[in-house]
């Protein structure tokens, strides 16, 4: 009996010895999970480390296909009673120093007093040329007679010798408007042959086509025009049709547009425009359209806001089957594989946070620590994200994986 009792005791004592082995397995599994979590977090943090930081007040920027960034920095100058804005244009890329390519004093010297403010920029597909949309204003100015200080408007008012004239505000602008200026990547101005004015006037939203030799843009009446700077040939395309919205796909010499009267049945429709041959192909009839038309980097999908809450995406391979997701109104751009869009909700001129919106299930994922930004752009190849801070306009470029 004693031996049996001892045997029982031995067996009972031997049971807990198996626990360390089970604990070891759990510990190994926990360590593996911790390692996976660590590397996932490390990869996320690495992705959120900017590859480029520009400590300037960047009011507009564009990312080239080779990830060179062009950005505009506003500069103010007093000219008598007039305060004029003339923007510098710089370029920079990761690992290289930034350089100014457009110096306002050389590009637009005073007198006469003329304001130009950069609104948007776009690169050619070969990353060699820039098209810049600007708002200009011209002010009246009379050259000084001999013996007076050149370029001083104050002298003109003092000549009147009246208190009212001396204290009068500066003159109102007498001309100007939206124009497009063209540059190479060194900042040398590209002139349009036989163009009477210095810039392409009453123009906006320009983009270079695939060969880098032709440019398309929107006229003041939302028509599409094409120009070849080398020979000066300018043409209004698509019989002067008007569009509600246009999104360029320059690498493929095409655009996507929304409007009425563009299809056979004259209903609201999403169409594809061949910018070389002026052909129109209907993609889908639309019930409604609220804005923010965008094309994916590979050109296989087009998205827009159907209403104030819903993003609608049409894949060109199956345009009859729309993908819809509730997201809230704003501006968005596609990820490089068309699985998600990056959205900044609210008015375009207001700052807000950025969120990835997955198109398959509508899942939301905030990025960059849920901070708010004033503007953003994804590079044409989908590998980089540029953002600007609210207020200060500091520009940061992040890699996208």
Secondary structure, 3 states (H helix, E strand, C coil): CHHHHHHHHHHHHHHHHHHHHHHHHHHHHHHHHHHHHHHHHHHHHHHCCCCEEECCCEEEEEECCCCCEEEEECCEEEECCEEEEECEEEEECCCCCCEEEECHHHHCCCCCCEEEEEEEEEECCCCCEEEEEEEEEEECCCCCCCCCCCCCCHHHHHHHCCHHHHCCCCCCEEEEEEEEEEEECCCCECCCCCCCCCCEECEEEEEECCCCCEEEEEECCCCEEEEECCCCEEEECHHHCCCCEEEEEHHHCEEEEEECCCCCCCCCEEEEEECCCCCEEEEEECCCCCEEEEECCCCCEEEEECCCCEEEEEEHHHCCCCEEEECCCEEEEECCCCCEEEEEECCCCCCEEEEEEECCCCCEEECHHHCEECEEEECCCCCEEEEECCCCCCEEEEECC
